[in-house]
Amino acid sequence: MKYVRELEAWSKPGYLLDPEYGKDVLQQKLWAKGVPKDVFIGLSKIPSERHCEILEWSIQSGELTEDSFKEFCLSRGLPDSMQSKESAANFLEYMEGRALAWIHLPIDAEPTLLPMIVKIISELGHIVIDPDDMTSIN
């Protein structure tokens, strides 16, 4: 079994990307630049019940407001129901960014691999984070 450092590529808050961006576009760009396929694994944006649960929790905790959710939906022609998977997923992406890919960096990887990944991701307007504490990797 190979030990890996788990990281994630995220979009920056304040933007909405095409639903397939992480899986089809970002992944192909990194693979084309030499990042191994088993290190950089793209994700699809599939709205789910989990997005509704996270939205509800974020509003209950005071991190986000129901008014800002409703304004967001109104401005984009989305249903303003917190049970709408699409609305919840889009609002959370706009407010907090979207997880685009998993980065499974082998512990024994070349020391230049992570800086290369971070540079490519940054040039594409995204960030690499450590999911354990949600801090950005520079």
Contacts in CASP RR format, 6 or more apart in sequence:
PFRMAT RR
TARGET T0000
AUTHOR 0000-0000-0000
METHOD contacts of the structure
MODEL  1
MKYVRELEAWSKPGYLLDPEYGKDVLQQKLWAKGVPKDVFIGLSKIPSER
HCEILEWSIQSGELTEDSFKEFCLSRGLPDSMQSKESAANFLEYMEGRAL
AWIHLPIDAEPTLLPMIVKIISELGHIVIDPDDMTSIN
2 106 0 8 1.000
2 107 0 8 1.000
3 106 0 8 1.000
3 107 0 8 1.000
4 104 0 8 1.000
4 105 0 8 1.000
4 106 0 8 1.000
4 107 0 8 1.000
5 104 0 8 1.000
5 105 0 8 1.000
5 106 0 8 1.000
5 107 0 8 1.000
6 102 0 8 1.000
6 103 0 8 1.000
6 104 0 8 1.000
6 105 0 8 1.000
6 131 0 8 1.000
6 132 0 8 1.000
7 102 0 8 1.000
7 103 0 8 1.000
7 105 0 8 1.000
7 114 0 8 1.000
7 128 0 8 1.000
7 129 0 8 1.000
7 130 0 8 1.000
7 131 0 8 1.000
7 137 0 8 1.000
8 99 0 8 1.000
8 100 0 8 1.000
8 101 0 8 1.000
8 102 0 8 1.000
8 103 0 8 1.000
8 128 0 8 1.000
8 129 0 8 1.000
8 131 0 8 1.000
9 26 0 8 1.000
9 40 0 8 1.000
9 99 0 8 1.000
9 100 0 8 1.000
9 101 0 8 1.000
9 103 0 8 1.000
9 117 0 8 1.000
9 121 0 8 1.000
9 126 0 8 1.000
9 127 0 8 1.000
9 128 0 8 1.000
9 129 0 8 1.000
10 97 0 8 1.000
10 98 0 8 1.000
10 99 0 8 1.000
10 100 0 8 1.000
10 126 0 8 1.000
10 127 0 8 1.000
10 128 0 8 1.000
10 129 0 8 1.000
11 17 0 8 1.000
11 21 0 8 1.000
11 93 0 8 1.000
11 97 0 8 1.000
11 98 0 8 1.000
11 100 0 8 1.000
11 125 0 8 1.000
11 126 0 8 1.000
12 97 0 8 1.000
12 125 0 8 1.000
12 126 0 8 1.000
12 127 0 8 1.000
13 94 0 8 1.000
13 95 0 8 1.000
13 96 0 8 1.000
13 97 0 8 1.000
14 94 0 8 1.000
14 95 0 8 1.000
14 97 0 8 1.000
15 93 0 8 1.000
15 94 0 8 1.000
15 97 0 8 1.000
16 90 0 8 1.000
16 93 0 8 1.000
16 94 0 8 1.000
17 45 0 8 1.000
17 93 0 8 1.000
17 98 0 8 1.000
17 100 0 8 1.000
18 25 0 8 1.000
19 44 0 8 1.000
19 45 0 8 1.000
19 46 0 8 1.000
20 44 0 8 1.000
20 45 0 8 1.000
21 45 0 8 1.000
21 100 0 8 1.000
22 42 0 8 1.000
22 43 0 8 1.000
22 44 0 8 1.000
22 45 0 8 1.000
22 100 0 8 1.000
22 101 0 8 1.000
23 42 0 8 1.000
23 43 0 8 1.000
23 44 0 8 1.000
26 42 0 8 1.000
26 100 0 8 1.000
26 101 0 8 1.000
26 124 0 8 1.000
26 126 0 8 1.000
27 40 0 8 1.000
27 41 0 8 1.000
27 42 0 8 1.000
27 101 0 8 1.000
29 120 0 8 1.000
29 124 0 8 1.000
30 40 0 8 1.000
30 101 0 8 1.000
30 117 0 8 1.000
30 120 0 8 1.000
30 121 0 8 1.000
31 37 0 8 1.000
31 40 0 8 1.000
33 116 0 8 1.000
33 120 0 8 1.000
35 113 0 8 1.000
35 116 0 8 1.000
35 117 0 8 1.000
35 120 0 8 1.000
38 104 0 8 1.000
39 103 0 8 1.000
39 104 0 8 1.000
39 105 0 8 1.000
39 106 0 8 1.000
39 109 0 8 1.000
39 113 0 8 1.000
39 117 0 8 1.000
40 101 0 8 1.000
40 102 0 8 1.000
40 103 0 8 1.000
40 117 0 8 1.000
41 101 0 8 1.000
41 102 0 8 1.000
41 103 0 8 1.000
41 104 0 8 1.000
42 100 0 8 1.000
42 101 0 8 1.000
42 102 0 8 1.000
43 99 0 8 1.000
43 100 0 8 1.000
43 101 0 8 1.000
43 102 0 8 1.000
45 89 0 8 1.000
45 93 0 8 1.000
45 98 0 8 1.000
47 85 0 8 1.000
47 86 0 8 1.000
47 88 0 8 1.000
47 89 0 8 1.000
47 90 0 8 1.000
48 85 0 8 1.000
48 89 0 8 1.000
49 85 0 8 1.000
51 85 0 8 1.000
51 88 0 8 1.000
51 89 0 8 1.000
51 92 0 8 1.000
52 82 0 8 1.000
52 83 0 8 1.000
52 84 0 8 1.000
52 85 0 8 1.000
52 88 0 8 1.000
54 88 0 8 1.000
54 92 0 8 1.000
55 64 0 8 1.000
55 69 0 8 1.000
55 82 0 8 1.000
55 88 0 8 1.000
55 91 0 8 1.000
55 92 0 8 1.000
56 82 0 8 1.000
58 64 0 8 1.000
58 92 0 8 1.000
59 65 0 8 1.000
59 66 0 8 1.000
59 69 0 8 1.000
59 82 0 8 1.000
64 91 0 8 1.000
64 95 0 8 1.000
66 82 0 8 1.000
68 95 0 8 1.000
69 80 0 8 1.000
69 82 0 8 1.000
69 87 0 8 1.000
69 91 0 8 1.000
70 80 0 8 1.000
72 78 0 8 1.000
72 90 0 8 1.000
72 91 0 8 1.000
72 94 0 8 1.000
73 79 0 8 1.000
73 80 0 8 1.000
73 84 0 8 1.000
73 87 0 8 1.000
73 91 0 8 1.000
74 80 0 8 1.000
76 90 0 8 1.000
78 84 0 8 1.000
78 86 0 8 1.000
78 87 0 8 1.000
78 90 0 8 1.000
79 86 0 8 1.000
79 87 0 8 1.000
80 87 0 8 1.000
81 87 0 8 1.000
82 88 0 8 1.000
92 98 0 8 1.000
100 126 0 8 1.000
103 117 0 8 1.000
103 128 0 8 1.000
105 113 0 8 1.000
105 114 0 8 1.000
105 117 0 8 1.000
114 137 0 8 1.000
117 128 0 8 1.000
118 128 0 8 1.000
118 137 0 8 1.000
118 138 0 8 1.000
121 127 0 8 1.000
121 128 0 8 1.000
122 128 0 8 1.000
127 136 0 8 1.000
127 137 0 8 1.000
128 136 0 8 1.000
128 137 0 8 1.000
129 135 0 8 1.000
129 136 0 8 1.000
129 137 0 8 1.000
130 137 0 8 1.000
END
